[in-house]
Amino acid sequence: MDWTPPKDGTPCWINVLAQDVKRAKTFYSQIFNWSFTRTETVEGKKLDENEIAMFEVPGQPCPGGGITRVDPNEWNSTEGKKKGVVLYLYVSDIYAYEQKIVAAGGKKTSEIEPEGSSALMQLFEDTEGNALGIYTDISVGRLFKHIISDIIYHQAEIRFASVIRHQQRVRSDTMDLPDSMIVVGTVITSISLLCVLLRFYTRSVIVKRFWTEDILIGIVEVLAIGWLVTTSLGYKQGYGRHLQEILDRPNGDEILIRTDQLTFICALLYPWAMNLLKISCLLQTLKFFLDRTYRFLIWCFICIISILPVVYTCYWLSMCRPIASFWDPNIHGRCLVWSPWWYVGAATNLLTDVIICLLPFPMLWRLGLPRPQKYALIAIFSLGGVVCVFSAVRIPYVVRFLNSNDRNHAAAMMILAATLEINIGIACSCLPTLRPVAMLAFPKLFGPEDSRRGPPVRPRNMSFITSFDGTTTTVSGDTDASDNTMGHKSARTKAPFTLHNSEYRQSATDPV
């Protein structure tokens, strides 16, 4: 059944306490065009309009909706706070209403934040100091129905009024945000771990040799698991939760200290995981090309990337003196401004990702390979573009985290983007090495093309060069088109492509 959204300004809570009813009427009618034509009677006696004002949403009556006057002397009392009410109101365009509320005299107390996977919400204080919340549905439109039917209140003080918030703003089939993040992180880390284990199986059982990049990818996977454990602890403590919600807990201050400690650890794990992953990919790329200039550029780039995590770690460890003053406000210390380093680090990370992704393509186009094999190689190296996408997606969340007054909540999506970036990068770097396993499991689908067509035909004028590991062969020769080989004149000076026969177990004419 199609869901019809309610009109803008439809309230979930229909009573507002105010010291000045007239001013509150002006405020809400200016924003939502509420109509205050109804009157309230008690035992047949009409109440003073300065004491209570009943409202209607245009075209949709809200029985019992009203603004009630509270004696200023009772406003700050315990009883007055218990009676305080906050409204969460449906709006179709949360950004437009943010401007309208501020223009009408409201005060922002939070930025626009996601609620679960289904809605956006924002908190304000109205002209009376009441907390005012607005939200909008961004999924399938069933959120509002659950808010109306499943409201559960809990109280938390904001200035003079208490904040009454519901705890089921998302659909009943949606998990809590931190728990959802833990599940996603566990699943994606498990996938990357499976890819690494299959890669190790390929190297140890089929190829019977490990290279440096294999060891590095194993270290990166260990860091990824450490990242998962650290961030999961953070989600259990306070990541993804609003600051006020954390402070409402009996040990709220201790939770904030622990989450800052975990943030400090994450800031050390991330650069090492990403840069070691990039070095592993670059070392793997070296096996495909023999061009000296190209290899020199790759080695220079490896040296630069190797320095980055060392510099970042040294800065991060020396940022605060003592270090504990970073997470414990009770310890008096001196800290450097660390936000610029996060901006530079995020930009540098994206830049190096793009360079690594694009670096092999000029050499790929120069290969004298048949088109199917060349396209297969291009597809393999294009996997790096997936990591670039997640690296770019992460940057807005980094900016939002650094500019937020509610960093524990803002950290949730930034950490999720980093988790996806690290683990998808690991998986993509492992996929090209898994062909031997795929050939054993599905020989008809992934076996060498020549084995499917019949006995291979050895090309004329074939030259072989053995590399430092004794297993790499360079194929070249002046052949006819029917030979299906590279058309380079000199194997030692022209051919930039190398074949790993021990790794791929295939004919010389099928290098991919």
Number of C-alpha atoms within 10 A of each C-alpha: 3 7 10 8 17 15 16 20 23 23 20 20 19 19 21 24 25 27 21 19 22 16 13 22 20 15 20 20 15 14 17 19 16 19 17 19 9 15 14 16 11 7 5 7 8 10 13 11 17 14 17 24 25 22 25 20 20 15 8 10 12 17 12 14 20 23 26 20 20 19 14 12 9 12 19 13 11 10 10 18 21 15 16 24 22 27 23 24 22 22 22 17 14 19 13 10 18 19 13 15 21 15 12 15 13 22 18 19 15 16 15 16 16 19 21 18 16 18 19 18 21 21 22 22 22 22 19 19 20 24 29 23 23 24 24 24 22 15 10 9 16 18 20 22 15 14 19 14 10 16 15 12 12 11 17 17 15 18 13 16 25 22 24 23 20 16 13 20 23 23 19 12 6 13 13 16 20 21 14 15 22 19 12 14 25 16 13 19 24 14 15 24 20 14 22 24 15 17 25 23 16 22 21 12 10 16 17 12 14 13 12 11 20 22 13 19 25 20 16 26 24 14 19 25 19 15 26 20 15 18 26 20 16 27 25 15 21 24 29 26 22 17 17 13 11 19 15 13 11 9 10 17 14 15 18 22 18 18 22 21 18 21 21 17 15 18 16 18 19 19 19 21 23 24 22 22 23 28 24 23 25 22 19 17 17 18 15 21 19 18 16 11 9 17 17 12 12 20 16 12 17 19 12 14 18 16 11 16 21 14 10 18 16 11 14 17 13 13 17 18 15 14 17 17 16 21 18 17 12 9 13 12 14 13 14 12 9 13 14 10 13 16 15 11 17 19 15 13 21 21 15 17 22 18 13 22 20 14 16 21 14 10 14 19 12 13 19 18 21 15 10 11 16 18 15 13 19 15 12 15 22 16 18 22 17 15 23 22 14 19 23 19 16 22 21 14 20 22 16 17 20 18 12 15 15 19 19 23 22 24 23 22 21 19 26 17 19 22 25 20 22 25 28 21 23 29 22 21 28 22 15 17 21 20 20 24 19 15 17 13 12 12 14 13 12 15 20 21 15 15 13 13 8 8 9 15 13 13 20 13 14 17 14 15 15 11 14 7 8 10 14 19 19 23 26 29 20 17 17 12 10 8 15 16 24 23 21 19 14 15 22 16 11 15 22 22 24 23 23 20 16 17 19 22 18 21 18 23 23 20 23 20
